[in-house]
Amino acid sequence: MSETKHGMEWNRREFLRGSSLAALATVLGGVRLVKPAARAAETPAPPSGERVKVGLIGLGQWGRELLDQLLRLPAAEVAAICDNYPPMVRRSQRKAPDALATENYREVLENKDITAVVVATPTHQHKEIVLAALEAGKHVYCEVPLAHTVDEAREIARAALKHNRQVFQSGLQLRSDPQRHFLLPFIRSGALGRMAMARAQWHKKTSWRFTSPNPEREAEINWRLSPEISPGLMGEVGIHQLDQVSWFLNHWPTAVHGFGTVAFWRDGRKVPDTVQAVVEYPEGLRLLYSATLANSYEADAEIYYGSDAAVLIRGSSAWMFKEADAPLLGWEVYARKDAFYQATGISLRADASKLKTRGAEAEAQTEAADPPVYFALEAFLRNSREVTNAVRDFTSLYGDTDPQALADYLAQEVRRLPAADALDGYRATVLALKANEAVVRGQPVALAPEMFELS
């Protein structure tokens, strides 16, 4: 998997050479992982006061969370909210009383003042809405998986690449999280020694079943329990962690083995409530993944195991656990240590030195850090505004007759915040859907390299 477009080719020597002992002590010295302050030359220019008029399509449980985050963002003006179920519209309208409230998404797309849309409908409804939004000239943020089939995901991604004067962002929120971007070069630098394996999990006791007095509505809102259209736990939940591991390891997998069962919620459902997967990567690396709706113990986490150390990521915090025979780099003596079961973890935190001077008050404040989805939506709004302004500037100077020149101009001149694009979303969707296929079939599924390409 290439990261050259973001300049993410790292190795151990470059990481250590570019960091002083003091900087390393700062990198590895607190409770949670926080992005270090960027140098002025590397910081994108501050955004202008112009707000992006955005329409939110889909007001289910996650759609309402997206609405809450959009309302917090200074760059967002929530101009429209949409859901085909009237009570959902009325419920959200209390939060956004000035927004256009509609049950028809085409009213949102026909509104010329709205420049961007966020699509948070059920997965199998993405294609129709996203393709129409792109044709209407809107910037599009589409939740993942992009679709419930590989063919539909490919169609969405190809359409997004075709409309290159618009921003298309996949809802892989961890790819916009500054804390993950801080940890990425550390994992890739070889600081853990030779990588041996990875493990990830998502455990939460919840039924995935909703009730309604209307049988038709009840069937509609329980689409995740319909085998014909549901990507299952691997697609609806696992996609984020599967993508993160592939991103950190800088490889796409070669095969996936899956297992699934209805372990607890035996209410007639056919979609497993508990799944496991073994994902094979090049050079003998494997990811062991588990997800369950039956138990919440240990919640969600990712662990990377190397010959010198392991790194545990839980939420927005990370810890390193060194092997007894690992080489001593020096900064470990300055780092904060936390006890986990029978082991001691070295806390990974970028701003530990600053927080140490502020004491317990700073520790308490950091627990209220913004969630990854906040940064993902922030990137979408900022990038949409920058691209809109760049297209306007280019066409006013050179006209609108050379699409390739415009594409080159946007690639060279627009400095975008980190975000998952159409290809990222497509590849993650392929992996998640194939993992779900392995779970459903109970058989391994081979993943050829060409499966992750759009050509």
Secondary structure, DSSP 8 states (H G I E B T S, - for coil): ---GGGT----HHHHHHT--HHHHHHHBSSSB-------GGGS-----S--EEEEEE--SHHHHHHHHHHHH-TTEEEEEEE-SSHHHHHHHHTT-TTSEEES-HHHHHH-TT--EEEE-S-GGGHHHHHHHHHHTT-EEEE-SSS-SSHHHHHHHHHHHHH-TTS-EEE--GGGG-HHHHHHHHHHHTTTT-SEEEEEEEEE---------SSHHHHHHHTGGG-TTT--HHIIIIIHHHHHHHHHHHT---SEEEEEEE--S--SS--S-SEEEEEEE-GGG-EEEEEEESS--TT-EEEEEEESSEEEEEETTEEEEEE-TTS---SGGGGS-EEEETTEEEEE-BTTHHHHHHHTHHHHHHHTT---HHHHHHHHHHHHHHHHHHHHHHHHHHH-SS-HHHHHHHHHHH--------HHHHHHHHHHHHHHHHHHHHTS-EE--GGGG---
